[in-house]
Amino acid sequence: MAVDIVMPRLSDSMDEGTVLEWLVAVGNEVRRGQPLVEIETDKATMTYESDVEGVLLEIVVGPGETAALGQPIAVVGAAGERIDVESPRENATAAGNGAAAAPSKSGSGAAGVSEARSPRPARSGAGTPAAAPPTSDTRRVAASPLARRIASDVGVDLTSIQGTGPSGRVVRADVEAAATSASMTPAAPVAPAAPPGSAPVERVAAEHVRTEAPPERAGVPDARGDTATYELTRLQQTVARRMAESHATVPTFELRVDVDMSACAELRERLRELGSDPLPSYNDMIVKASAVALREFPRVNGSYKDGRFEEYGRVNVGIAVAAQDALVVPTIFDADERSLGAIARTTRDLANKVREGAITPHELAGGTFTVSNVGMFGIDSFTAVINIPQAAILAAGALAKRPVVDEHDRIVSRPTLTLTLCCDHRILYGADGARFLARVRELLERPLLFAL
């Protein structure tokens, strides 16, 4: 009996997904656990693994199309089986109204066969596949999800690109280079044949130019010039919605403190001499100091939800990472229990996954506190937007040598940075935030307290 593959729940906040690429062609065999389709959710791009076995009979939702949670996206059945649109079929995934579990780390959605039936729109012919038959070149090109998305947007054929990534994988830079090369070779325009009774091509083209030209007034061109409009990606839509919600609903206050980073700089040089790989960054030290302080001040490691306080049992620190035209916050789980070296390795791994578009929803979930750092851009201090429902976010500015007064009342030059703690005033009060921030400063000025 044919089985509907439905849009799976790949993140806790997902209500729809966009199919990026089918990894199996219509007519090919599908095995349980085999990568079947790449799906873009509100958080990341994931590869969904099949929960059933059989032959892919039909693709209902093609690349670039969006489907709601639980909506059929493909049909799997026995070889040669006809698809009867009148008879109900089983759903391969129970993805509706919260019935499905969150995805596992492997990337697959909820497993199991549901008895729910899913009505489907009639097609032009029973058994007619929704996708075109595979071409002669059906090989799977090794490419990052981000590279695939950009190639689809700019119309670049991945099979024509020689990848420069690991094991010849096509990465973003390869696609952009190919797109630039293609744009420098203009194609000759081809005039379409005019149907009988239609206006001459020259007149139609002239009317088109007059229609699309920017408005002019008294010989003065439009002051805005050429305007480009871009649709937001699903990730950008999620970021925009959450930031607006945070700004509109959370009453905040800010606390700032200057931190003498001399001891951290000395520790980092010692680690460099010892050949530490990777060498912990100053941001890694801020994450570690924050995690230790969060364990001591559990209210900061909490949230205000539905008129009550929640204090989390684990210290999971999110780190803000700039992605392609978006902001992504992957999570360092149990950061208070990790060594400084382990935090450094995890941070780099997460940042690389974000930039390659390979981060998973699991790695973006579960954060209890966030650290944001734009000091590398020379920003002395800034106010960050709280990642709701978290109670606070710590913003780190640039590390630079500044004049300070030492213990002997002398003005000396020392590496310092400014930390800004933005707090949700519904759960944290001034004294709560001040004590926490003072403890973070103490740990950073005496890093041996957390380096063990």
Buried (B, 14 or more C-beta within 10 A) or exposed (E): EBBBBBBBBBBEEBEBBBBBBBBBBBEEEBEEEEBBBBBBBBBBBBBBBBBBEBBBBBBBBBBEEBBEBBBBBBBBBEEEBEBEEEEBBBBBBBBBEEBBBBBEEEBBBBBEEBEBEBEBEEBEEEBEBBBEEEEEEEEEBBBBBBBBBBBBEBEBEBEEBEBEBEEEBBBBEBBBBBBEEBEEEEEEEEEEEEEEEEEEEEEEEEEEEEEEEEEEEEEEEEEEEEEEEEEEBBBBEBBEEBBEEBEEEBEBEEBEBBBBBBBBBEBBEEBEEEEBEEBBBBBBBBBBBBBBBBBEBBBBBBBBEEEEBBEBEBBBBBBBBEBBEBBBBBBBBEBBEBEBBBBBBBBEEBBEBBBBBBBBBBBBBEBBBBBBBBBEEEBEBBEBBBBBBBBBBBBBBBBBEBEBEEEEEEEEEBBBBBBBBBBBBBBBEEEBBBBBBEBBBEBBBEBEBBBE
